[in-house]
């Protein structure tokens, strides 16, 4: 039996259509969430729905392609924060930019914080993103600028809270989440006289279990 060769590259028109579809899906998912249909995405991209199915077997496959792109962006944000000379500024700026990314992209929030599409979403987040986030949290704690009882599993839960604010205020004040983000960041900063947290953070295993059930 002959060994199959490498996959053939897409023709120029096929590659262009794929990029049009990804761009259209990214815009529509960001605005409306993942309830958008493939027909709507095709119309927004200016192509026939048959073109969508030639490039992506179903909507889940399209979501997966976009999720991988966004996961790369989030990892880059975490890695960039580790290069900042001011440890607290690095942590806080990463959190602000991550929150802005989530607020601007309803589809991303659904994929990350709910069990919406993605066969191995939780596993991939743990494998690729969690180590980067852990490094940011531990660096800030070792520098004495982040309260020592904050755990990495606290951060996505805080993002869920901020997402609720953004969804509530969207029709009138879509930027309102930034007010509560600032209050939360101030509460996370290490200082004398911190109030002890009354309940322990979720373990990584508990978080994975809950994320898989949403």
C-alpha positions, -999 to +999 in steps of 0.1 A: +000+000+000+013+034-008+016+061+019-007+090+014+010+123+007+005+156+025-029+173+021-032+193-010-033+231-005-066+248-011-070+265-045-069+303-044-107+307-047-114+280-021-089+296+004-105+330-002-140+316+004-128+299+036-114+333+049-147+350+040-166+325+059-144+327+090-146+365+089-183+364+086-188+338+113-165+357+136-185+389+132-219+373+135-209+351+165-194+381+183-226+401+178-253+375+183-237+344+199-237+309+185-274+307+176-265+321+141-272+296+114-249+285+086-273+301+061-270+334+078-232+332+078-232+323+041-254+353+033-231+376+054-201+362+036-217+366+002-214+330-008-238+301-013-246+278+016-231+249-003-197+267-001-200+266+037-205+228+037-176+223+013-153+241+038-169+229+071-189+198+077-212+215+102-214+246+125-194+229+152-164+225+129-166+262+121-169+271+158-138+250+165-117+268+139-126+302+154-121+289+190-086+278+182-078+313+169-092+330+200-074+306+223-042+316+206-050+352+213-057+346+250-025+327+254-006+356+238-022+380+263-011+359+292+024+355+279+027+392+271+017+400+307+047+380+320+071+403+301+059+435+319+083+450+344+055+460+367+040+427+379+006+442+390+002+462+358+009+430+338-017+410+357-043+438+356-038+447+320-041+411+310-074+408+329-087+440+314-079+429+278-092+394+284-125+409+298-127+433+268-123+404+244-150+384+262-174+414+263-169+421+226-175+384+215-207+368+227-198+336+209-164+333+225-180+337+259-205+309+252-177+286+241-154+293+270-179+296+299-206+272+288-207+237+273-215+250+239-198+231+210-163+217+210-156+181+216-125+186+237-129+222+247-122+218+284-092+195+278-077+219+253-082+249+276-065+230+304-036+219+282-029+252+265-044+281+284-045+271+320-006+268+323-002+304+310-029+317+333-014+298+363+020+314+355+005+349+355-013+343+389+017+328+406+041+355+394+018+382+408+015+364+441+052+358+444+057+395+438+033+402+467+009+422+446-020+397+442-038+384+473-024+350+481-058+332+484-067+339+447-067+308+426-066+305+388-101+289+388-114+322+403-107+341+371-131+324+346-158+326+373-152+363+376-155+366+338-189+348+341-200+375+366-188+403+343-205+387+314-238+389+333-232+426+338-224+431+301-255+412+290-277+431+314-264+466+305-258+460+267-288+480+255-279+511+274-243+509+288-223+481+272-192+493+288-206+491+323-187+459+331-155+479+333-168+496+364-172+463+382-139+449+367-121+478+384-138+471+417-129+434+415-093+442+406-090+464+436-104+436+457-078+412+443-048+434+451-027+424+481-028+448+510-028+448+548-060+438+565-075+416+538-107+399+548-103+361+548-123+345+520-151+324+536-152+296+510-124+279+492-119+282+455-129+254+432-102+229+425-092+224+388-111+191+388-143+206+403-141+235+377-137+210+348-167+190+361-189+221+363-177+235+329-185+202+313-221+203+326-230+238+315 
